[in-house]
Amino acid sequence: MKSFFNTEFFKILDQAITGAQLTAVSAVILVSLILYWVLTKMLLTRYFERRTVKVKSERIVRVSFRYVFVFAALIGILMILHLDYTFYDGRGIVFRISTILQTLLIIQLARLADWGISKILLHNYNKTRKGESLSTASNLTAANKPEKRSHIIRYLVYIIAAVLVLQNLGLDFDLFRLGGTIVKISSLFNVVLVMLLANLFAWVITELIMHSYYRKNEVNVGSRYAINQLLKYIIYAIAVFVAVETLGVKMTVVWGGLAALLVGVGLGLQQTFNDLFSGIILLFERTVEVGDVVEISSLIGTVKRIGLRTSTIESRDNRTVFVPNSKLIMDNVVNWTHNDDKVRFTIIIGVAYGSDTEKVKDLLIKAAKENIYVMEKPVPSVRFIDFGDSALTFELMIWSRNFIVIEDIKSDLRFEVDRLFRENEITIPFPQRDVWMRK
């Protein structure tokens, strides 16, 4: 047996092939075939049977696994037989058979990683939202579903693959010098990679991890949005610092330059910084939250987004208004939905002197109760507020949750009150004036 391992059977490119090498090559091929069969014929087949996977996607995965095992086995065989022929070696660039195979292997692994990570995220996303209906909270994050994040994963995977290929082939050239640091091609890829990772990490934190906490503790939509925004700001701020560090720039130098720069910028952009800090205060205090109906100056609308500098309010005319955050902090803001989801509204009505006040009250209550947008509880009420110059003045008080269309509701009530008054001969007087004529 010892003589078999040491026997030279043949030569390839002047390289003697011994029995030990042939045995090792046979073992590599056998192990690769067994692993490939177990992985693709058993594990993957069961996975595809349990989950609904498109035929095209299944075919791509199987082909990628086949190439991975073929390239890995070939690399192992080349190393064992010492047949890693060098095509080119100069100026730091090396092209060998193994480097080409390693590049192809990295590309196939990237394809599998892209598919696998996307499936894992989709599975976890669906799991956290199992049994959940399409609510307001879901609408807020509809643009952040895994289907919308698949391109981020694809960019991440292939950028990592590109960096590995550049380093493997020796193509990571110097681009320019930044201070005392040489910036390479891979450095730029690393900056993009850090920002993409921050984007994906922020999505995983807010949509997967924090979502379970929100559901368990029944956190309202506005609070969810505020917490998510703060987490995103923190993650992106850290990502920017890390990205700058990857370029070789020392943050101590950056902070020194920023300190002098921010003094001048702060003086010129006082209002902008005021809005920025007001946005942070809003996210912490949550006096105004996403989904609230607010009244500021003459504007009434629904808060759709609270940004770091401005907030977006959709008016009752379906117009989008961008309001600086400082106005929501410093001005008098009426938040109709801060403590409850119902608000009391009033309608002023005047009737002629001599009218039956009890009948007027009953008719006003009847008009309110017949309107489907007026709440039954608290019940509508009528207040006799004044003996006016030309009329007895009443105030009809109603409760409603339909804040945005409340003027239309009031209009319908006035139409109904006018109809009921006409049927019951209740007069709504016009103003009367006595005019004295003197010669």
Backbone hydrogen bonds, N-H to C=O, Kabsch-Sander energy under -0.5 kcal/mol:
donor,donor_aa,acceptor,acceptor_aa,energy
5,F,1,M,-1.8
6,N,2,K,-1.5
7,T,3,S,-0.9
7,T,4,F,-0.6
9,F,7,T,-0.7
9,F,17,I,-2.6
10,F,17,I,-0.9
12,I,15,Q,-2.4
15,Q,12,I,-1.2
16,A,14,D,-0.6
17,I,10,F,-3.1
18,T,16,A,-0.6
19,G,4,F,-0.6
19,G,7,T,-1.2
20,A,5,F,-2.0
22,L,18,T,-2.0
23,T,19,G,-2.4
24,A,20,A,-2.3
25,V,21,Q,-2.7
26,S,22,L,-2.4
27,A,23,T,-2.2
28,V,24,A,-2.4
29,I,25,V,-2.5
30,L,26,S,-2.6
31,V,27,A,-2.9
32,S,28,V,-2.4
33,L,29,I,-2.4
34,I,30,L,-2.4
35,L,31,V,-2.7
36,Y,32,S,-2.5
37,W,33,L,-2.4
38,V,34,I,-2.7
39,L,35,L,-2.6
40,T,36,Y,-2.6
41,K,36,Y,-0.5
41,K,37,W,-1.9
42,M,37,W,-0.7
42,M,38,V,-0.8
43,L,38,V,-2.1
44,L,39,L,-2.7
45,T,40,T,-0.6
46,R,42,M,-2.1
47,Y,43,L,-2.2
48,F,44,L,-2.9
49,E,45,T,-1.8
50,R,46,R,-2.0
51,R,47,Y,-2.1
53,V,51,R,-1.0
58,E,54,K,-2.6
59,R,55,V,-2.4
60,I,56,K,-2.1
61,V,57,S,-2.2
62,R,58,E,-2.2
63,V,59,R,-2.4
64,S,60,I,-2.4
65,F,61,V,-2.4
66,R,62,R,-2.1
67,Y,63,V,-2.4
68,V,64,S,-2.3
69,F,65,F,-2.2
70,V,66,R,-2.2
71,F,67,Y,-3.0
72,A,68,V,-2.4
73,A,69,F,-2.4
74,L,70,V,-2.4
75,I,71,F,-2.3
76,G,72,A,-2.2
77,I,73,A,-2.5
78,L,74,L,-2.6
79,M,75,I,-2.1
80,I,76,G,-2.2
81,L,77,I,-2.7
82,H,78,L,-0.9
83,L,78,L,-1.9
85,Y,83,L,-2.1
87,F,85,Y,-0.6
87,F,95,F,-3.1
88,Y,95,F,-1.5
90,G,93,I,-2.3
93,I,90,G,-2.1
94,V,92,G,-0.5
94,V,169,L,-1.0
95,F,88,Y,-3.2
96,R,94,V,-0.6
97,I,85,Y,-1.7
100,I,96,R,-1.8
101,L,97,I,-2.2
102,Q,98,S,-2.8
103,T,99,T,-2.2
104,L,100,I,-2.2
105,L,101,L,-2.4
106,I,102,Q,-2.5
107,I,103,T,-2.0
108,Q,104,L,-1.9
109,L,105,L,-2.4
110,A,106,I,-2.2
111,R,107,I,-1.9
112,L,108,Q,-2.1
113,A,109,L,-2.6
114,D,110,A,-2.5
115,W,111,R,-2.0
116,G,112,L,-3.0
117,I,113,A,-2.7
118,S,114,D,-1.7
119,K,115,W,-2.0
120,I,116,G,-2.3
121,L,117,I,-2.6
122,L,118,S,-2.3
123,H,119,K,-2.4
124,N,120,I,-2.5
125,Y,121,L,-2.5
126,N,122,L,-2.3
127,K,123,H,-2.0
128,T,124,N,-2.3
129,R,125,Y,-1.2
130,K,127,K,-1.2
132,E,129,R,-2.0
135,S,133,S,-1.6
139,N,135,S,-2.1
140,L,136,T,-1.7
141,T,137,A,-0.9
141,T,138,S,-0.5
142,A,139,N,-1.0
144,N,141,T,-1.8
145,K,142,A,-1.0
148,K,145,K,-1.4
149,R,145,K,-0.9
149,R,146,P,-0.7
150,S,146,P,-0.9
153,I,149,R,-1.9
154,R,150,S,-2.3
155,Y,151,H,-2.4
156,L,152,I,-2.4
157,V,153,I,-2.7
158,Y,154,R,-2.3
159,I,155,Y,-2.2
160,I,156,L,-2.2
161,A,157,V,-2.2
162,A,158,Y,-2.2
163,V,159,I,-2.4
164,L,160,I,-2.2
165,V,161,A,-2.4
166,L,162,A,-2.7
167,Q,163,V,-2.3
168,N,164,L,-2.3
169,L,165,V,-2.6
170,G,166,L,-0.8
171,L,166,L,-2.4
172,D,166,L,-0.7
173,F,171,L,-2.1
175,L,183,V,-3.3
176,F,183,V,-1.2
178,L,176,F,-0.5
178,L,181,T,-3.4
179,G,177,R,-0.7
180,G,178,L,-0.5
181,T,178,L,-1.8
183,V,176,F,-3.3
183,V,181,T,-0.6
184,K,182,I,-0.6
185,I,173,F,-1.6
188,L,184,K,-1.2
189,F,185,I,-1.8
190,N,186,S,-2.4
191,V,187,S,-1.8
192,V,188,L,-2.0
193,L,189,F,-2.5
194,V,190,N,-2.4
195,M,191,V,-1.9
196,L,192,V,-2.4
197,L,193,L,-2.5
198,A,194,V,-2.2
199,N,195,M,-2.1
200,L,196,L,-2.5
201,F,197,L,-3.0
202,A,198,A,-2.6
203,W,199,N,-1.8
204,V,200,L,-2.5
205,I,201,F,-2.6
206,T,202,A,-2.5
207,E,203,W,-2.8
208,L,203,W,-0.5
208,L,204,V,-1.5
209,I,204,V,-2.2
210,M,205,I,-3.3
212,S,208,L,-0.9
213,Y,209,I,-1.0
214,Y,210,M,-2.6
215,R,211,H,-2.3
216,K,212,S,-2.3
217,N,213,Y,-2.3
218,E,214,Y,-0.7
219,V,214,Y,-2.0
224,R,220,N,-2.2
225,Y,221,V,-2.4
226,A,222,G,-2.2
227,I,223,S,-2.6
228,N,224,R,-2.7
229,Q,225,Y,-2.5
230,L,226,A,-2.1
231,L,227,I,-2.4
232,K,228,N,-2.3
233,Y,229,Q,-2.4
234,I,230,L,-2.3
235,I,231,L,-2.6
236,Y,232,K,-2.8
237,A,233,Y,-2.2
238,I,234,I,-2.3
239,A,235,I,-2.3
240,V,236,Y,-2.2
241,F,237,A,-1.8
242,V,238,I,-2.5
243,A,239,A,-2.7
244,V,240,V,-2.2
245,E,241,F,-2.2
246,T,242,V,-2.0
247,L,243,A,-0.8
247,L,244,V,-0.7
248,G,245,E,-1.9
249,V,244,V,-1.5
250,K,248,G,-0.5
253,V,250,K,-0.6
254,V,250,K,-1.5
255,W,251,M,-3.0
256,G,252,T,-1.8
257,G,253,V,-2.1
258,L,254,V,-2.9
259,A,255,W,-2.2
260,A,256,G,-1.2
261,L,257,G,-2.0
262,L,258,L,-3.5
263,V,259,A,-1.0
264,G,260,A,-1.1
265,V,261,L,-2.5
266,G,262,L,-3.0
267,L,263,V,-1.4
268,G,264,G,-1.7
269,L,265,V,-2.3
270,Q,267,L,-0.6
273,F,269,L,-2.4
274,N,270,Q,-2.3
275,D,271,Q,-2.3
276,L,272,T,-2.2
277,F,273,F,-2.7
278,S,274,N,-1.9
279,G,275,D,-2.1
279,G,308,L,-0.5
280,I,276,L,-1.7
281,I,277,F,-2.3
282,L,278,S,-2.6
283,L,279,G,-2.0
284,F,280,I,-1.7
285,E,281,I,-3.4
286,R,282,L,-2.4
291,G,303,V,-3.0
292,D,289,E,-2.0
294,V,292,D,-0.6
294,V,301,G,-2.4
295,E,334,V,-2.6
296,I,299,L,-2.6
297,S,332,N,-0.6
299,L,296,I,-2.4
301,G,294,V,-2.1
302,T,314,E,-2.5
303,V,292,D,-2.8
304,K,302,T,-0.6
304,K,312,T,-2.8
305,R,312,T,-1.4
307,G,305,R,-0.6
307,G,310,T,-1.9
311,S,323,V,-2.8
312,T,305,R,-2.7
313,I,311,S,-0.5
313,I,321,V,-3.0
314,E,302,T,-3.0
315,S,313,I,-0.7
315,S,319,R,-3.1
316,R,300,I,-1.2
318,N,315,S,-1.8
321,V,313,I,-3.2
321,V,319,R,-0.6
323,V,311,S,-2.9
323,V,321,V,-0.7
325,N,309,R,-2.1
327,K,324,P,-1.3
328,L,324,P,-0.8
329,I,325,N,-0.9
330,M,326,S,-3.1
331,D,327,K,-1.4
333,V,331,D,-0.7
334,V,295,E,-2.8
335,N,333,V,-0.7
336,W,293,V,-2.4
336,W,334,V,-0.8
337,T,293,V,-0.6
338,H,335,N,-1.0
343,V,400,S,-2.0
345,F,398,I,-2.9
347,I,396,L,-1.9
349,I,394,F,-2.7
351,V,392,L,-2.4
352,A,427,T,-2.5
355,S,352,A,-1.6
357,T,355,S,-0.9
360,V,356,D,-2.2
361,K,357,T,-2.4
362,D,358,E,-2.3
363,L,359,K,-2.4
364,L,360,V,-2.2
365,I,361,K,-2.3
366,K,362,D,-2.4
367,A,363,L,-2.3
368,A,364,L,-1.9
369,K,365,I,-2.4
370,E,366,K,-1.6
371,N,368,A,-1.1
372,I,370,E,-0.5
374,V,371,N,-1.3
375,M,399,W,-3.2
381,S,397,M,-2.1
383,R,395,E,-2.4
385,I,383,R,-0.9
385,I,393,T,-1.8
386,D,393,T,-1.4
388,G,386,D,-0.9
388,G,391,A,-2.2
392,L,351,V,-3.3
393,T,386,D,-2.6
393,T,391,A,-0.6
394,F,349,I,-3.7
395,E,383,R,-2.7
396,L,347,I,-2.9
397,M,381,S,-3.1
397,M,395,E,-0.6
398,I,345,F,-2.8
398,I,396,L,-0.5
400,S,343,V,-2.1
403,F,401,R,-1.5
406,I,403,F,-1.4
409,I,405,V,-1.8
410,K,406,I,-2.7
411,S,407,E,-2.1
412,D,408,D,-2.3
413,L,409,I,-2.2
414,R,410,K,-2.3
415,F,411,S,-2.3
416,E,412,D,-2.2
417,V,413,L,-2.9
418,D,414,R,-2.6
419,R,415,F,-2.0
420,L,416,E,-2.6
421,F,417,V,-2.7
422,R,418,D,-2.0
423,E,419,R,-2.2
424,N,420,L,-1.8
425,E,422,R,-1.0
426,I,421,F,-3.2
427,T,425,E,-0.6
435,V,433,R,-0.5
436,W,434,D,-0.5
437,M,435,V,-0.5
438,R,436,W,-0.5
